[in-house]
Amino acid sequence: MWEASPLTYLALVVACLLSIFPIIWSFIVASRDNSAIYDIPPPLVPGGNFLDNTSRLLANEQASFLIGLVNSLFVSTVVTISVVFFSTLAGFAFAKLRFRGANALLLVIVLTMMVPTQLGLIPLYMVMIELGWIGTLQAVIVPFLVKGFGVFLIRQYAQSAISDELIEAARVDGCSTWRIYWNIVLPVLRPAAGVLGLLTFMETWNEFLWPYIVLDSNTPTVQVSLKILSTGNYTTDYAQVFTGTALAIVPLLLVFIVFGRQIIGGIMEGSVKS
């Protein structure tokens, strides 16, 4: 162990301030009138227009911001639960179960991680047309219920965190494969599953391109609503845009605060046991 120098602390403080400044500035502009975006130097103190900007934002029928917020929360929650469930299930199978074709299937899953998302947009869009899902939330939920990255991450974690002797002991006691997964494997995988869930929720919440392609103004996600807000007919109301941006950040912060502590607790628990 070595003690960090004052220069290291200074570099960390500067890096933190530069990282958090865009978020703080979004809240500052959200609390001021529409002209604050053009002020030089930029304002560094909050104003008193946040409630007025929020009421105008929620009353904007074209952007449907409140519907977008609810839709994003629903889509992100469903996708996160599904990805964590199927990833832990498949990761456990690849790491600790023996079955024919396991290596070939794992290779296919790894290869899916190497295909750029943009290459799959047109085929996926054609599938959505055939299914009649354009303009519905199924189009932004079903294609992302399972992620190759999640399966690979959990598989790697399970290989090192779960011993073969533990699985064999459970089988000797008469546990079925499902009971081993639910009662033994899943609690051990909690730190990795928590990290995967947090990353999946953030990725789904921030996703813009695919929802913008397949959704319309009747069923937007929050990112699509922000896009509609930023493309006014003649002028852009930046106070509303930054107010929407600030409000869209709040659920992410809450998720990180609530589940981040559990993730750190799980990691600390695992390190103490080891």
Rosetta blueprint (number, residue, H / E / L):
1 M L
2 W L
3 E L
4 A L
5 S L
6 P H
7 L H
8 T H
9 Y H
10 L H
11 A H
12 L H
13 V H
14 V H
15 A H
16 C H
17 L H
18 L H
19 S H
20 I H
21 F H
22 P H
23 I H
24 I H
25 W H
26 S H
27 F H
28 I H
29 V H
30 A H
31 S L
32 R L
33 D L
34 N H
35 S H
36 A H
37 I H
38 Y H
39 D L
40 I L
41 P L
42 P L
43 P L
44 L L
45 V L
46 P L
47 G L
48 G L
49 N L
50 F H
51 L H
52 D H
53 N H
54 T H
55 S H
56 R H
57 L H
58 L H
59 A L
60 N L
61 E L
62 Q L
63 A L
64 S L
65 F H
66 L H
67 I H
68 G H
69 L H
70 V H
71 N H
72 S H
73 L H
74 F H
75 V H
76 S H
77 T H
78 V H
79 V H
80 T H
81 I H
82 S H
83 V H
84 V H
85 F H
86 F H
87 S H
88 T H
89 L H
90 A H
91 G H
92 F H
93 A H
94 F H
95 A H
96 K H
97 L L
98 R L
99 F L
100 R L
101 G L
102 A H
103 N H
104 A H
105 L H
106 L H
107 L H
108 V H
109 I H
110 V H
111 L H
112 T H
113 M L
114 M L
115 V L
116 P L
117 T H
118 Q H
119 L H
120 G H
121 L H
122 I H
123 P H
124 L H
125 Y H
126 M H
127 V H
128 M H
129 I H
130 E H
131 L H
132 G L
133 W L
134 I L
135 G L
136 T L
137 L L
138 Q H
139 A H
140 V H
141 I H
142 V H
143 P H
144 F H
145 L L
146 V L
147 K L
148 G H
149 F H
150 G H
151 V H
152 F H
153 L H
154 I H
155 R H
156 Q H
157 Y H
158 A H
159 Q H
160 S H
161 A H
162 I L
163 S L
164 D H
165 E H
166 L H
167 I H
168 E H
169 A H
170 A H
171 R H
172 V H
173 D L
174 G L
175 C L
176 S L
177 T H
178 W H
179 R H
180 I H
181 Y H
182 W H
183 N H
184 I H
185 V H
186 L H
187 P H
188 V H
189 L L
190 R H
191 P H
192 A H
193 A H
194 G H
195 V H
196 L H
197 G H
198 L H
199 L H
200 T H
201 F H
202 M H
203 E H
204 T H
205 W H
206 N H
207 E L
208 F L
209 L H
210 W H
211 P H
212 Y H
213 I H
214 V H
215 L L
216 D L
217 S L
218 N L
219 T L
220 P L
221 T L
222 V H
223 Q H
224 V H
225 S H
226 L H
227 K H
228 I H
229 L H
230 S L
231 T L
232 G L
233 N L
234 Y L
235 T L
236 T L
237 D L
238 Y H
239 A H
240 Q H
241 V H
242 F H
243 T H
244 G H
245 T H
246 A H
247 L H
248 A H
249 I H
250 V H
251 P H
252 L H
253 L H
254 L H
255 V H
256 F H
257 I H
258 V H
259 F H
260 G H
261 R H
262 Q H
263 I H
264 I H
265 G H
266 G H
267 I H
268 M H
269 E H
270 G H
271 S H
272 V H
273 K H
274 S L
